[in-house]
Amino acid sequence: MDVKSTVIAIIAKQAVRSPDAVLMTNTLDDLGIDSLGLVESIFSIEEEFDIQVPFNANDPADSDFDISNVGSIIAGIEKLVADQNA
């Protein structure tokens, strides 16, 4: 399972865009994803990879999980998947 392409596909679906239109440097705001969309994306990612994302939906800035852009989200998911498989 390719983490990068799967996460991009989930984010693209939430943003109603093609995966090709999602860049690693895009923020969720750039893609038009609001806080509800973010939470739905996190749930989809957790379900897809059977992981628990350390994300505080009530206070995203206080989370240990970096959601500053698509690349940082992918890096965080890759680390969680690697840790789970270790």
C-alpha positions as a LaTeX table, in Angstrom:
\begin{tabular}{lrrr}
\hline
Residue & $x$ (\AA) & $y$ (\AA) & $z$ (\AA) \\
\hline
Met1 & 0.00 & 0.00 & 0.00 \\
Asp2 & 1.53 & 3.30 & $-1.11$ \\
Val3 & 0.98 & 5.79 & 1.70 \\
Lys4 & 1.62 & 8.90 & $-0.40$ \\
Ser5 & $-0.81$ & 8.11 & $-3.22$ \\
Thr6 & $-3.47$ & 6.83 & $-0.81$ \\
Val7 & $-3.34$ & 9.93 & 1.39 \\
Ile8 & $-3.39$ & 12.19 & $-1.68$ \\
Ala9 & $-6.42$ & 10.30 & $-3.02$ \\
Ile10 & $-8.26$ & 10.74 & 0.30 \\
Ile11 & $-7.43$ & 14.46 & 0.45 \\
Ala12 & $-8.33$ & 14.94 & $-3.23$ \\
Lys13 & $-11.70$ & 13.25 & $-2.71$ \\
Gln14 & $-12.42$ & 15.54 & 0.25 \\
Ala15 & $-11.37$ & 18.58 & $-1.80$ \\
Val16 & $-13.39$ & 17.39 & $-4.82$ \\
Arg17 & $-10.29$ & 17.56 & $-7.01$ \\
Ser18 & $-8.28$ & 15.10 & $-9.02$ \\
Pro19 & $-5.26$ & 13.64 & $-7.20$ \\
Asp20 & $-3.05$ & 15.30 & $-9.84$ \\
Ala21 & $-4.26$ & 18.70 & $-8.59$ \\
Val22 & $-3.07$ & 18.05 & $-5.03$ \\
Leu23 & 0.49 & 19.28 & $-4.47$ \\
Met24 & 2.75 & 18.41 & $-1.55$ \\
Thr25 & 3.00 & 22.11 & $-0.70$ \\
Asn26 & $-0.78$ & 22.70 & $-0.67$ \\
Thr27 & $-2.33$ & 23.57 & 2.65 \\
Leu28 & $-5.79$ & 22.24 & 3.40 \\
Asp29 & $-7.05$ & 25.82 & 3.07 \\
Asp30 & $-5.53$ & 25.97 & $-0.42$ \\
Leu31 & $-7.63$ & 22.93 & $-1.29$ \\
Gly32 & $-10.81$ & 24.32 & 0.26 \\
Ile33 & $-10.90$ & 21.73 & 3.06 \\
Asp34 & $-12.49$ & 23.12 & 6.22 \\
Ser35 & $-12.24$ & 21.73 & 9.75 \\
Leu36 & $-15.06$ & 19.23 & 9.19 \\
Gly37 & $-13.38$ & 18.07 & 5.98 \\
Leu38 & $-10.11$ & 17.69 & 7.88 \\
Val39 & $-11.75$ & 15.50 & 10.51 \\
Glu40 & $-13.41$ & 13.38 & 7.81 \\
Ser41 & $-10.06$ & 13.02 & 6.05 \\
Ile42 & $-8.34$ & 11.96 & 9.28 \\
Phe43 & $-11.05$ & 9.35 & 9.91 \\
Ser44 & $-10.65$ & 8.01 & 6.37 \\
Ile45 & $-6.86$ & 7.84 & 6.76 \\
Glu46 & $-7.16$ & 6.07 & 10.11 \\
Glu47 & $-9.56$ & 3.53 & 8.64 \\
Glu48 & $-7.48$ & 2.96 & 5.50 \\
Phe49 & $-4.24$ & 2.31 & 7.38 \\
Asp50 & $-5.69$ & 0.94 & 10.64 \\
Ile51 & $-3.80$ & 3.55 & 12.66 \\
Gln52 & $-4.65$ & 6.14 & 15.29 \\
Val53 & $-3.68$ & 9.69 & 14.30 \\
Pro54 & $-2.72$ & 11.85 & 17.33 \\
Phe55 & $-4.92$ & 14.72 & 16.27 \\
Asn56 & $-6.98$ & 17.01 & 18.48 \\
Ala57 & $-9.94$ & 18.13 & 16.36 \\
Asn58 & $-10.95$ & 20.69 & 18.98 \\
Asp59 & $-7.52$ & 22.32 & 18.98 \\
Pro60 & $-5.48$ & 21.34 & 15.89 \\
Ala61 & $-2.65$ & 23.69 & 16.87 \\
Asp62 & $-2.20$ & 21.69 & 20.10 \\
Ser63 & $-1.82$ & 18.38 & 18.26 \\
Asp64 & 1.41 & 16.44 & 17.88 \\
Phe65 & 0.42 & 15.82 & 14.27 \\
Asp66 & 1.57 & 18.39 & 11.68 \\
Ile67 & $-1.22$ & 19.37 & 9.29 \\
Ser68 & 0.50 & 22.44 & 7.86 \\
Asn69 & 0.52 & 21.02 & 4.32 \\
Val70 & $-0.09$ & 17.83 & 2.34 \\
Gly71 & 3.58 & 16.83 & 2.52 \\
Ser72 & 3.68 & 17.07 & 6.31 \\
Ile73 & 0.47 & 15.05 & 6.61 \\
Ile74 & 1.94 & 12.32 & 4.39 \\
Ala75 & 5.20 & 12.31 & 6.39 \\
Gly76 & 3.24 & 11.93 & 9.63 \\
Ile77 & 1.14 & 9.08 & 8.25 \\
Glu78 & 4.24 & 7.32 & 6.87 \\
Lys79 & 5.83 & 7.50 & 10.34 \\
Leu80 & 2.69 & 6.14 & 12.04 \\
Val81 & 2.44 & 3.28 & 9.54 \\
Ala82 & 6.16 & 2.47 & 9.94 \\
Asp83 & 5.87 & 2.54 & 13.75 \\
Gln84 & 2.86 & 0.24 & 13.60 \\
Asn85 & 4.69 & $-2.24$ & 11.36 \\
Ala86 & 7.88 & $-2.19$ & 13.46 \\
\hline
\end{tabular}
